[in-house]
Amino acid sequence: MHDSGMTLNEIEEWGFIKILNELETIPDQIVLDSCDTNEDRFGLTICNGLHYNTKVISCHQADSIYKETSAASIIAKYHRE
C-alpha cells in the first residue's frame, strides 16, 4: 500500500474504516486513538468513510481517557506478543 503513494496515516485510516465497516452490529459510538496530529481531522476522515452514521470520538491518548479504548489496547498488545 505504501508503494501506491499512501502515507502511513492514510494506510491506518483505511484500515480503521475497513474494519469498522465490517462490524456486524453498528455501534452507538466509536472511540478512536487518533494517529493524526489533528484528532478532529482523523475523526472526520473515519466518519466520512463509514457506511453508517454513528458518533465518532477521536482523541490522542484515548486509551488513557476511555476504558473501552484502554481494554482494546490491552487486547491488541496481548495478541501482538
N, C-alpha and C positions, 0 to 999 in steps of 0.2 A: 504494500500500500504506500509506503513511504516513497518508493520508486515512482509512483504515479503523481508525485508532486504534492501530496497531502502533508501538512505539518503534523507533528506529534499530537498537538491539541485537536486537530481535525480528526485524526485517527481515533483518539479517545472519545470524542463527541459521537462519531459514527458508531463506535462500539456501544456506548451508553444507549443511543437511540435504537440500535438493532435489538439489544437485549430487552429494553423496556417495551418495544413494540411486539415482542414475542410472549409477553406475560398473558396468561390465560384469564386472569382477573384484573380489571382496571383498578388501580389503587386510588384512594381518595386524595392522597398527596404523595409526592416523591421528594425525598430529601437527598441532595447530592453534595459531595465534597468537590467543590469546583477545582478543575485542573487549569482553568484560565485565570490570568491575573485579574480579569474583570469578571467577578462572580455573577453579576447581573446578565452580562452578555452570554455567559455559559448557560445559565438557566434558560434564557430566551431561545438560544440555539436548540437546546434539548426540547423545550416545549414546542417549538415550531416543527420539529421532526417527528413528533408523536402522532399516531393515527387516532388519538382520542384526547379529550380535554380532561385535565386534572391540574391540581395545584402543584407547581414545581418550586421547591425551595433550594436555592443554590448558595452555598457559602464556603469560605475557607475554613478548614479545621472542623468540618461538620461532625466528625467523629468525636470531638471534644464537647460538642454542644447538644447533639441529638442522640438519644440512646439507641434508636434503630440503626443509625449510621455507624455508631460505635460497634454494635453487635455484628453488623455486616462486615466491618473492617476486621474484627477478630476471626470470623468465619473464613474470610478470604486469606488472611495470613496463615491460618491453620492448613488450608488446602494447598497453599503455595509451598509449604515446608515438607 
